[in-house]
Amino acid sequence: MIITVVGAGRAGSSFALAMGRVGHQVRLIHHEELDLLGQPDLVLLAVPDDAIRSVAKDIAPSESYVVAHVAGSRGLSELGAHRRVGLMHPLAALPTAEIGAERLMGALYSVSGEELIDEVVASLSGRAIRLSDEQRVAYHATASVAANHLVALMGHVQVLAESAGLSLEDFLSLSQQALADVELLGVGRALTGPASRADMATIDAHLAAIPSSQRSTYVAMANAAFELAEQRRLASYA
């Protein structure tokens, strides 16, 4: 398949590298280089979400190619007047082109539109799911929490660690163990710590010890842990 990827950032570069490795003829261009579009079967827009509509508008409609985007929360309407349209959003973090290309192989993809999109996903050994517009936004919100918010939480850990004279690296194995426990046991059974046993004295001591700038984040996460602990308690009586 001949594919032109528009957008040479982390996502576009990841897609171009991955699709090239499985045999597609791939051209990677910047959004200002639409005159270099060529004669593709697929034009894949890997541009910022808010730019999809304007970039799509600058591409001449044609029955000879599908125009698709890779945004998780946006639907087919972003592609305007194009009749052959699609979307394919990977449930994968793409921090660099090399790492991203590896993660795109075998990933889960939210797809919509032309069947050609399913063919591209299959060529990447991926699994395609089709969601309604309402589902898609909730799906993307969940993906943001699972990846972006987890990284932000690690930023919280880093500040707390440094306030204690330690480093983030000292706590990464503990975080990895907790994630492994979630996979093995489920969220409820994996929960440990003072919130899980309603140990308010320890939580109050924590709040007194940590930097004031971090207390609201700690309280928010402790409240979430309290809710999990309560759900676990109620489930045990069900």
C-alpha positions as CSV (number, residue, x, y, z in Angstrom):
1,M,0.0,0.0,0.0
2,I,1.2,3.5,-0.7
3,I,0.8,5.8,2.3
4,T,1.6,9.4,2.9
5,V,1.8,10.4,6.6
6,V,1.2,14.1,7.2
7,G,2.9,15.3,10.4
8,A,6.5,14.5,11.2
9,G,6.3,14.6,15.0
10,R,6.5,11.6,17.4
11,A,3.2,10.0,16.2
12,G,3.8,10.6,12.5
13,S,7.4,9.4,12.6
14,S,6.3,6.3,14.6
15,F,3.6,5.4,12.1
16,A,5.9,6.0,9.1
17,L,8.6,3.8,10.6
18,A,6.3,1.0,11.6
19,M,4.3,0.9,8.3
20,G,7.5,1.0,6.3
21,R,8.9,-2.0,8.2
22,V,5.9,-4.2,7.3
23,G,6.2,-3.4,3.6
24,H,4.1,-0.3,2.9
25,Q,5.5,2.4,0.7
26,V,5.6,5.4,3.1
27,R,6.2,9.0,2.5
28,L,6.5,11.3,5.6
29,I,5.8,15.0,5.1
30,H,5.2,18.1,7.2
31,H,1.7,19.6,7.0
32,E,3.1,22.6,5.1
33,E,4.3,20.2,2.3
34,L,0.9,19.0,1.0
35,D,2.2,19.6,-2.6
36,L,4.4,16.5,-1.9
37,L,1.3,14.3,-1.2
38,G,2.0,12.0,-4.2
39,Q,-0.5,9.4,-5.4
40,P,-1.2,7.4,-2.2
41,D,-3.9,4.9,-1.2
42,L,-4.0,6.5,2.2
43,V,-3.3,9.9,3.6
44,L,-2.8,9.6,7.3
45,L,-3.0,12.8,9.3
46,A,-0.7,12.7,12.4
47,V,-1.1,16.4,13.3
48,P,-2.4,18.0,16.5
49,D,-6.1,17.3,17.2
50,D,-7.1,21.0,16.7
51,A,-5.3,21.1,13.3
52,I,-7.0,18.0,11.8
53,R,-9.9,20.0,10.3
54,S,-7.8,22.7,8.7
55,V,-5.2,20.3,7.3
56,A,-7.9,18.1,5.9
57,K,-9.5,21.1,4.2
58,D,-6.2,21.9,2.5
59,I,-6.1,18.4,0.9
60,A,-8.0,18.1,-2.4
61,P,-10.8,15.6,-2.1
62,S,-10.3,12.5,-4.3
63,E,-11.9,9.1,-4.7
64,S,-8.4,7.6,-5.2
65,Y,-7.3,7.8,-1.6
66,V,-8.6,7.6,1.9
67,V,-8.0,10.5,4.3
68,A,-7.7,9.4,7.9
69,H,-6.4,10.7,11.2
70,V,-4.9,9.2,14.4
71,A,-6.6,11.2,17.1
72,G,-8.3,9.2,19.8
73,S,-11.1,11.6,20.8
74,R,-12.1,13.0,17.4
75,G,-14.5,11.5,14.9
76,L,-14.8,11.3,11.1
77,S,-16.5,14.7,10.9
78,E,-13.1,16.3,11.5
79,L,-12.2,15.3,7.9
80,G,-14.7,17.6,6.3
81,A,-15.7,17.2,2.7
82,H,-13.6,14.0,2.0
83,R,-15.9,11.1,1.1
84,R,-13.4,8.3,1.8
85,V,-12.4,8.7,5.4
86,G,-11.2,6.8,8.4
87,L,-9.4,7.0,11.7
88,M,-7.0,4.7,13.6
89,H,-5.9,5.6,17.1
90,P,-3.4,3.2,18.8
91,L,-3.6,2.4,22.5
92,A,0.1,2.9,22.8
93,A,2.5,5.6,24.1
94,L,4.7,7.0,21.4
95,P,7.6,8.9,23.1
96,T,10.1,8.5,20.2
97,A,9.8,7.2,16.7
98,E,11.8,4.0,17.4
99,I,9.9,3.1,20.6
100,G,6.6,4.1,19.1
101,A,7.2,2.0,16.0
102,E,7.8,-1.1,18.1
103,R,4.7,-0.4,20.2
104,L,2.4,0.1,17.2
105,M,3.1,-3.5,16.2
106,G,0.4,-5.6,17.8
107,A,-1.4,-2.7,19.5
108,L,-5.1,-2.2,20.0
109,Y,-6.5,0.4,17.6
110,S,-9.8,2.3,17.8
111,V,-10.9,2.5,14.1
112,S,-13.7,3.9,12.0
113,G,-14.5,4.5,8.4
114,E,-13.2,2.7,5.3
115,E,-12.2,-1.0,5.5
116,L,-8.8,0.0,4.2
117,I,-8.0,1.2,7.7
118,D,-8.7,-2.3,9.0
119,E,-6.2,-3.6,6.4
120,V,-3.5,-1.3,7.7
121,V,-4.2,-2.3,11.3
122,A,-4.0,-6.0,10.3
123,S,-0.7,-5.4,8.5
124,L,0.7,-4.1,11.8
125,S,-0.6,-7.2,13.6
126,G,-2.9,-5.0,15.5
127,R,-6.4,-5.6,16.9
128,A,-9.2,-3.2,15.7
129,I,-12.2,-2.1,17.7
130,R,-15.0,0.1,16.5
131,L,-16.6,2.6,18.9
132,S,-19.4,5.1,18.8
133,D,-18.6,8.8,19.1
134,E,-19.7,8.8,22.7
135,Q,-17.6,5.7,23.5
136,R,-14.6,7.2,21.7
137,V,-14.3,10.2,24.0
138,A,-14.6,8.1,27.1
139,Y,-12.1,5.7,25.7
140,H,-9.6,8.5,25.0
141,A,-10.2,9.9,28.5
142,T,-9.3,6.5,29.9
143,A,-6.2,6.3,27.8
144,S,-5.1,9.7,29.0
145,V,-5.5,8.6,32.6
146,A,-3.7,5.3,32.0
147,A,-0.7,6.9,30.4
148,N,-0.4,10.6,30.9
149,H,-1.8,10.8,34.4
150,L,0.4,7.9,35.5
151,V,3.4,9.8,34.3
152,A,2.2,12.9,36.2
153,L,1.8,10.7,39.3
154,M,5.4,9.6,38.9
155,G,6.3,13.3,38.9
156,H,4.5,13.6,42.2
157,V,6.6,10.6,43.5
158,Q,9.8,12.3,42.3
159,V,9.1,15.5,44.2
160,L,8.2,13.5,47.4
161,A,11.3,11.3,47.0
162,E,13.6,14.3,46.6
163,S,12.1,16.0,49.6
164,A,13.1,12.9,51.6
165,G,16.7,13.0,50.2
166,L,16.1,10.1,47.8
167,S,15.3,9.8,44.1
168,L,12.5,8.6,41.8
169,E,14.7,5.6,40.8
170,D,14.6,4.4,44.4
171,F,10.8,4.0,44.2
172,L,10.4,2.7,40.6
173,S,10.6,-1.0,41.5
174,L,7.9,-0.5,44.1
175,S,5.6,1.1,41.5
176,Q,6.4,-1.7,39.1
177,Q,5.5,-4.3,41.8
178,A,2.1,-2.5,42.4
179,L,1.3,-2.5,38.6
180,A,2.2,-6.2,38.4
181,D,-0.1,-6.9,41.4
182,V,-2.9,-5.1,39.6
183,E,-2.4,-7.3,36.6
184,L,-2.2,-10.4,38.7
185,L,-4.8,-9.7,41.4
186,G,-7.0,-6.9,40.2
187,V,-7.3,-3.4,41.5
188,G,-9.0,-4.1,44.8
189,R,-6.8,-6.9,46.0
190,A,-3.6,-5.0,44.9
191,L,-4.4,-2.0,47.1
192,T,-2.2,-1.7,50.2
193,G,-1.1,1.1,52.4
194,P,-2.6,3.4,55.1
195,A,-5.7,4.4,53.1
196,S,-6.6,0.7,52.5
197,R,-6.7,0.2,56.3
198,A,-8.2,3.6,57.2
199,D,-5.0,4.6,59.1
200,M,-5.7,8.3,59.4
201,A,-2.9,8.9,61.9
202,T,-0.3,7.8,59.3
203,I,-1.9,9.9,56.6
204,D,-2.0,13.0,58.8
205,A,1.7,12.4,59.5
206,H,2.4,12.1,55.8
207,L,0.6,15.4,55.1
208,A,2.7,17.1,57.7
209,A,5.9,15.8,56.3
210,I,5.6,16.4,52.6
211,P,5.9,19.7,50.8
212,S,2.8,21.8,50.9
213,S,2.7,22.0,47.1
214,Q,2.1,18.3,47.0
215,R,-0.6,17.9,49.6
216,S,-3.6,18.4,47.4
217,T,-2.3,15.6,45.0
218,Y,-1.7,13.3,48.0
219,V,-5.2,14.0,49.4
220,A,-6.8,13.3,46.0
221,M,-5.0,10.0,45.6
222,A,-5.7,9.0,49.2
223,N,-9.4,9.7,48.7
224,A,-9.3,7.5,45.6
225,A,-7.7,4.8,47.6
226,F,-10.3,5.1,50.4
227,E,-13.0,4.6,47.7
228,L,-11.3,1.5,46.4
229,A,-10.9,0.1,49.9
230,E,-14.6,0.7,50.6
231,Q,-15.6,-1.0,47.3
232,R,-13.4,-4.0,48.4
233,R,-15.1,-4.1,51.8
234,L,-18.6,-4.0,50.3
235,A,-17.6,-6.7,47.8
236,S,-16.5,-9.0,50.6
237,Y,-20.0,-8.9,52.1
238,A,-21.8,-9.4,48.8
